[in-house]
C-alpha cells in the first residue's frame, strides 16, 4: 500500500530520509520523527462513517468485506459499533473513503 503524504515536498523529504535510514545514516528514532512530520495520520472512523462509505460505494456488507479481505460479520460489527477497525483495516477504510473501492480493487 502506498503512503499518503501531507504535501509533495514532504513526500520528497520522506523518501530521501527513508533512503538514508536504509543506508544506516540516520537512526530509527529520527526516522519515526520524519514519519510523524510527513505522513498523513489515519483518524478513527465512527460506525456511521463506515456505513456511509459502504453505502456511497453502493455495495453490500458482503461485497465490502471481500474488498477489505475481512468477514461480512466484522463489517456489520463495525457499523453497529461493537468493534472498531484498526491497523491495516483502518488504513484501507481511509483509502476507500478518499479514493473509492477502485483504489483497493
C-alpha positions in Angstrom: 0.0 0.0 0.0 1.4 3.4 -0.9 2.0 6.1 1.7 -0.1 9.3 1.8 1.8 12.5 2.4 0.8 15.9 3.6 2.4 17.5 0.5 4.6 16.7 -2.5 7.6 18.4 -0.8 7.2 16.3 2.4 6.9 13.2 0.2 10.3 14.0 -1.4 11.9 14.7 2.0 10.5 11.5 3.5 11.7 9.4 0.5 15.2 10.9 1.0 15.2 10.2 4.7 13.9 6.7 4.1 16.9 6.0 1.8 19.3 7.5 4.4 17.7 5.3 7.1 18.1 2.2 4.8 21.7 3.2 4.3 22.3 3.4 8.0 23.0 7.2 8.0 20.1 8.0 10.3 18.7 6.0 13.2 15.2 4.6 13.8 14.2 7.3 16.2 15.0 10.0 13.7 13.0 8.2 11.0 10.0 8.0 13.3 10.1 11.8 13.7 10.1 12.1 9.9 7.2 9.7 9.7 5.1 11.8 12.1 6.0 15.0 10.3 5.5 13.8 6.8 2.8 11.1 6.7 -0.9 11.8 6.9 -2.3 10.3 10.1 -5.2 7.8 9.9 -8.1 9.0 12.1 -10.5 6.6 13.7 -13.8 6.1 11.9 -17.2 6.1 13.6 -19.8 3.4 12.8 -21.9 5.9 10.9 -18.9 6.9 8.8 -18.1 3.3 7.9 -21.6 2.7 6.8 -21.7 5.9 4.8 -18.5 4.9 3.0 -20.0 1.5 2.1 -23.4 3.0 1.0 -21.6 5.6 -1.1 -19.9 2.8 -3.0 -23.3 1.1 -3.5 -22.2 -2.3 -2.2 -23.5 -4.8 0.4 -21.6 -5.6 3.6 -20.5 -8.9 2.0 -19.1 -7.3 -1.1 -17.4 -4.5 1.0 -15.9 -7.2 3.3 -14.5 -9.0 0.2 -12.7 -5.8 -0.9 -11.2 -5.3 2.5 -10.4 -9.1 3.0 -12.5 -9.3 6.2 -15.7 -11.2 7.1 -19.1 -9.6 6.5 -19.9 -10.1 10.2 -16.9 -7.9 11.0 -18.1 -5.1 8.7 -21.5 -5.5 10.4 -19.9 -5.2 13.9 -18.0 -2.1 12.8 -21.2 -0.5 11.5 -23.0 -1.3 14.8 -20.1 0.0 16.9 -19.4 -3.4 18.5 -15.9 -3.4 17.2 -13.6 -0.7 15.8 -11.3 -1.1 12.8 -7.6 -0.6 13.5 -4.3 -1.1 11.8 -4.4 -2.2 8.1 -8.2 -2.3 8.1 -8.4 1.3 9.2 -5.9 2.3 6.6 -7.8 0.5 3.9 -11.1 2.1 5.0 -9.5 5.6 4.9 -8.2 4.8 1.5 -11.6 3.8 0.3 -13.1 6.9 1.9 -10.7 9.1 -0.1 -10.4 7.3 -3.4 -13.2 4.8 -3.6 -13.3 1.0 -3.9 -11.3 1.1 -7.1 -8.2 2.0 -5.0 -8.2 -1.4 -3.3 -9.6 -3.5 -6.1 
